[in-house]
């Protein structure tokens, strides 16, 4: 097959791509080579988010950043920081220094979550109105943002979690947006740019409605809309339970969800819609990229820039 040509939704509407990749996938002896070769095929400037999980070795994030910087310099790594698991501000500064060293002082963006135990990392924001006790100085995301530590270490953009379904039974979607706006305001006061990355959602109308609600609340931060790629139904059910979101309906098709998002994006445009689709590749990175290549070629969505060397996804990684 030759290179797939992008069929855009309209002459002026495209969406960028971001992905989540576990640091262990980049560092594991059985997965590192394949993961790195697959990332070589994603568009230049793709943000690759690196979750911080409770069981990860302390040096894992720095090693993953160094690996990406050396092997996939065309992507933009975004390490996660779990605020409630940071033992001290001094340790946070030390980590940021080591991450900058791993990236040749080119790390400009991180994503901050609260870091509840047992939740998928980007979903692990918890209840901002009732923070869980923390052994360190940062009980909440806002505590960490207001410390100024990120700005002092050259972080220009900070990702924040958005929750289209609210947070459990205690925080409604509207209340969550109020808390989110407090964080974006704190970042802007510090001269930093906020970015909102949403939790997985298996309801396209609810996911896009969250962005509409943000815009109605005069929140202009770019949004990366969290969706999942193809995966087994049991895995999606398990991840929904772990993340505290409504489970996917039977026979959920990721292409159908993406198509609904694409129609909404075409109506809203880049200013009022989402900047990017943020894909959780629960079914595997190769399967996810093959799926994206197919929907891109079918004109379901236009990626900007498009996937490169698409044929290699089929011929080189079977």
Secondary structure, DSSP 8 states (H G I E B T S, - for coil): --------SBTTB-BEEEEE--HHHHH-TTTHHHHHHHHTTS-TT-EEEE---TTS-TTHHHHHHHHHHHH-TTSEEEEEEEGGG---HHHHHHHHHHHHHHTTT---EEEEE---TTS-GGGTT--TTS----SSS-SSHHHHHHH-HHHHTT--EEEEEE-TT-BTTTB-HHHHHHHHHHHHHHHHHTT-EEEEEE---S-HHHHHHHHHHHHHTT---EEEEEEE-S--HHHHHHHHHHHT-----TT--HHHHHHHHHHHHHHHHHHHS-SEEEEE-TT-HHHHHHHHHHHHHTTS--BSS--SSHHHHHHS--
